[in-house]
Amino acid sequence: MGGSTFEYRLGRYADREYFLSARARPGFEDPEEFAVVVHYNDPTTDESVQVARVDTAHGHVHIDRLYRRGRPKDELDLNFWDAVEFVEERWRTFAEGHERTRRDE
């Protein structure tokens, strides 16, 4: 995707460190495309596990709760910085949903 990126730690939940990663193209001010992701790093696979993502894929801003596979995407009316704030305020809810789904599998 290119453009501008940043990442920072959100906090700890269920013995995992959660992070927010964001990217915007061409840049952070009025981007044409963006993604804001909640994720953690899985030490057993050494891979990043995405939990939730607000992005502009499919031609509109929406949220993917990646622990709810097969469920509809919720459209959102957010710009890039609003999406960052939306994810920051709800990351723990997304982490809880992810952990609950893992336990139920």
C-alpha positions in Angstrom: 0.0 0.0 0.0 2.9 2.4 0.7 2.4 5.8 2.2 2.8 6.6 5.8 2.7 4.2 8.8 2.9 4.2 12.6 2.5 1.6 15.3 2.2 1.8 19.1 1.3 -0.4 22.1 -2.3 -0.2 23.3 -2.0 -2.4 26.4 -2.2 -5.9 27.8 -5.1 -8.2 27.8 -5.2 -12.0 28.5 -1.4 -12.1 28.7 -1.0 -10.5 25.3 0.4 -7.2 24.3 -1.9 -5.5 21.9 -0.8 -2.9 19.3 -2.4 -0.4 17.0 -0.9 -0.2 13.5 -2.0 2.4 11.0 -1.2 3.2 7.4 -2.5 5.8 5.0 -1.9 6.5 1.4 -0.6 8.9 0.2 -0.3 10.3 3.8 -2.1 10.9 7.0 -3.9 14.1 6.0 -6.9 13.3 3.8 -5.7 9.9 2.6 -7.4 8.1 -0.3 -6.9 4.7 1.4 -6.2 3.7 5.0 -6.2 0.9 7.5 -6.1 1.0 11.3 -5.5 -2.4 12.9 -5.5 -4.0 16.4 -3.1 -6.9 16.6 -0.8 -8.9 18.8 2.3 -10.9 18.1 2.0 -14.6 18.5 5.2 -15.9 20.1 4.6 -19.5 19.0 4.3 -18.6 15.3 6.2 -15.3 15.4 3.4 -13.7 13.4 1.2 -10.8 13.9 -2.5 -11.8 14.5 -5.0 -9.1 13.4 -8.0 -8.9 15.7 -9.9 -5.9 14.2 -9.4 -3.5 11.3 -11.0 -0.3 10.1 -10.2 0.3 6.5 -11.3 1.6 3.2 -11.2 -1.6 1.2 -14.3 -2.4 -0.8 -14.8 1.3 -1.6 -16.1 2.4 1.8 -14.9 2.8 5.4 -15.9 -0.3 7.5 -14.8 -2.4 10.4 -13.7 -6.0 10.1 -14.0 -7.8 13.4 -11.7 -10.6 12.3 -12.7 -13.0 15.1 -16.3 -12.9 13.6 -15.6 -14.6 10.3 -18.6 -14.6 7.9 -20.4 -11.8 9.6 -21.3 -8.6 7.7 -18.9 -5.7 7.8 -20.3 -2.6 9.6 -20.0 0.6 7.5 -18.6 3.6 9.4 -18.6 7.3 8.6 -15.0 8.0 9.8 -12.0 9.8 8.5 -8.5 8.4 9.2 -7.9 10.2 12.5 -11.5 9.3 13.7 -10.8 5.7 12.8 -7.6 5.8 15.0 -9.6 7.2 17.9 -12.4 4.6 17.3 -10.0 1.7 17.5 -8.1 3.2 20.5 -11.4 3.5 22.5 -12.6 0.0 21.6 -9.4 -2.2 21.4 -10.1 -4.0 24.7 -13.6 -4.9 23.4 -12.1 -6.3 20.2 -9.5 -8.2 22.3 -12.2 -9.7 24.5 -14.2 -10.8 21.5 -11.1 -12.4 20.0 -10.2 -14.3 23.2 -13.8 -15.4 23.7 -13.9 -16.8 20.1 -10.6 -18.6 20.6 -12.0 -20.3 23.8 -15.1 -21.4 22.0 -13.3 -23.0 19.1 
